[in-house]
Amino acid sequence: MLRSSAVEMALIALSIFLSVVFLHTGSGSKPSADHSLCKLENRSADCNRKWLDSVPVDLPSGTEELLLDANSIQTLRNASLEPYQLLQSLRLCENGLELIEPGAFLGSRSLSLLFLANNALFMNYSMTATALRSLPALRKLDLSGNQLTEEMMATLIQQLSSLESLSVARNAIMRLDDSHFKNLLHLQNLDIQQNYIFEIETGAFEDLQGLQYLNLAYNYMPCIVDFDLAQLRVLNVSNNHIEWFLAAQNDVTFEIETLDLSHNQLLFFPLLPQLNKLQTLLLTHNRMSFYGNFFNDSESTLQIQFLYGNVTNVTTVNLWEEISHGTLSFLSFLDMSWNQFYYLPERFSEGMVSLTHLDLSHNCLKTLHINERELLSSLEHLDLSYNQLLDLQMSFSPGVNLPNLRWFNLSYNRLHGLPAEFFTHSAKITTVDLSHNPIEICALHGNTDGAASPICIDIRNAGSLRKLYLASCSLKVLGSHVFRGTSLVQLDLSDNPSALLDGLVPLQDVAPTLQVLFLRNTGLSAASTNVNFSAFQKLKNLDLSENSLASFPESLTGLKLSILDLRRNCLHSLPQHITQNQLGKSLRVIYLSQNPFDCCSLEWWDGLRRCHTVHIADMSQVTCNSSSMLISAANLPESVLQSCMWLTVDIVLLYIVLAFPTCLALLVAFGIFFLTFRQRILRMVKNRYRTSSSY
């Protein structure tokens, strides 16, 4: 009896244990039925966009990340997060959140990441601030898009001394002073972009000794004067109304590495700290220029008055001095595009020993003389496009060259040549863009005739050159072997109507290596005797548009092209079996519009449309000619198809078919006539031809 009861007790205990284990395992593997929409994975609960109006109460207690974006939680109530003692990251963006009750974070002492963007926290910011103060481990806080003023912001972040990253972007902040960021001793990243800031008082960031990243983009600041945040590494003040940037001139070494002053109203090159570690300087889209050629020494100084409360400080700045920037030995990326520079000072790049990327495009430069040995030695990427350059000089001498230059853009200027022996001194150059310059390419026996500026550009033997752009250069008929000694993989000769009037002979030296070839509007026509692409076996992309080709070059059928552009030519048809040769197997995109295709010779068109591997990029624009009318090739009317069928029938058979009904009608008429008047006809014949017989 005792033994049986003991067995029963053991079985009961075992069943209870298994039930507990089962329930525990089930609760940790998936959400309860009430919250089955939340996705649980790796201690993270994803409840975004689930129309929730409160925090779920029965998620796993071990949840460390809770995602509640795009719901309808307008109030985060007291003890809402109490079940989740291990919570470290909480997202409540886009909820219309108006209030966080003071006890909402009780029990969430581990919460370090809090994202509250795009809500309405301006409505009850005082109570919300009380709730935030109960988070001793908070490191990152996002309050962007909450219609906060500077006073509201200051109230919300007071006493959050543990913060390392703060975003108050897209709010209604208009000015900053030394009371707004007090006690944020550990703050490293501050994002205040897209507000209405027009004034920052001296000392506003004085307490932020650890600040390294400051984003003030898209505000309304008119100037930055006496900049002294030496600890900053990245400063973004782009898209403001800044006309002056003047850094404090002292012996302190600034840690600044990236300075973005683009899209402002700068009139002068910024006055940078004398000692800095600047690596990237972005000055694009301003109104900067140098004025040394327009002012004499007596007009070269400017006095600026700084107002600090009741104290007035007068500072004299030599803004006309052309070399007013500090040491830039670390600078590697300098973008000065879209400004109003007419020239660069002689010693402008002095000390830029690390500069690899220089962008001076979209300015007003007419002449440029680069003679600094350090600059020439370090440059890898140089953009001088969209200027008015008539003369470009680089001082090459023994031991001074362009050993690292790889990318050079001179398009949209007025140059007639390049510095003498440019390619000889640029041993690593791979890409040169000379498009939209009135240049001439040296022929086989071309030379500079000893002139300081070459009368033609000699590209021969530029062994490192891989990409060359010569579009719209008014090139004359190219001679043979103008590209000898190069291994070009991409060549653009577009919009040079006379360049290839003699055919493809000038390209034979680079035919084995070319992969991309643009020959738009280069004079190719049916009269060209040398339109043979057989040697271009590596070609992948070919543009033959805007020429006068009357027939499809048969040599193309043996190539492995991926892209072929035949627009605006004189083609009446394509090879009927174009999809069955090598070209058809490799082709992926083709352009065909604005050709006088014959509507009754579209067998190739039907085959091309049925080929699923080829995309006719301009299919809706492809037309054909029928009775002097242009008709969409993709939607030919039935009447056109029928007329084409008649035109393709054998002419002799057509005449027979047309004559048969007439002959048949005449035969039937004769039969009816004969049957009707048979007796009279027989009698008449008998009377006329009757003769007496002799016996």
Secondary structure, 3 states (H helix, E strand, C coil): CHHHHHHHHHHHHHHHHHHHHHHHHHHHHCCCHHHCCCEEECCEEECCCCCCCCCCCCCCCCCCEEECCCCCCCEECCCCCCCCCCCCEEECCCCCCCEECCCCCCCCCCCCEEECCCCCHHHHHHHHHHHHCCCCCCCEEECCCCCCCHHHHHHHHCCCCCCCEEECCCCCCCEECCCCCCCCCCCCEEECCCCCCCEECCCCCCCCCCCCEEECCCCCCCEEEEECCCCCCEEECCCCCCCEEEECCCCCECCCCEEECCCCCCCCCCECCCECCCCEEECCCCCCCCCCCCCCHHHCCEEEEEEECCEEEEEEECCCCCCCCCCCCCCCEEECCCCCCCCCCCCCCCCCCCCCEEECCCCCCCEEEECCHHHHHHCCEEECCCCCCCEEEECCECCECCCCCCEEECCCCCCCCCCCCCCCCCCCCCEEECCCCCCCECCCCCCCCCCCCCCCECCCCCCCCCEEECCCCCCCCCCCCCCCCCCCCEEECCCCCCCCCCCCHHHCCCCCCCCEEECCCCCCECCCCCCCCCCCCCCCEEECCCCECCCCCHHHHHCCCCEEECCCCCCCCCCCCHHHCHHHHHCCEEECCCCCEECCCCHHHHHHHHCCCCEECCHHHCEEEECCEEEEHHHCCHHHHHHHHHHCCCHHHHHHHHHHHHHHHHHHHHHHHHHHCHHHHHHHHHHHHCCCCCC
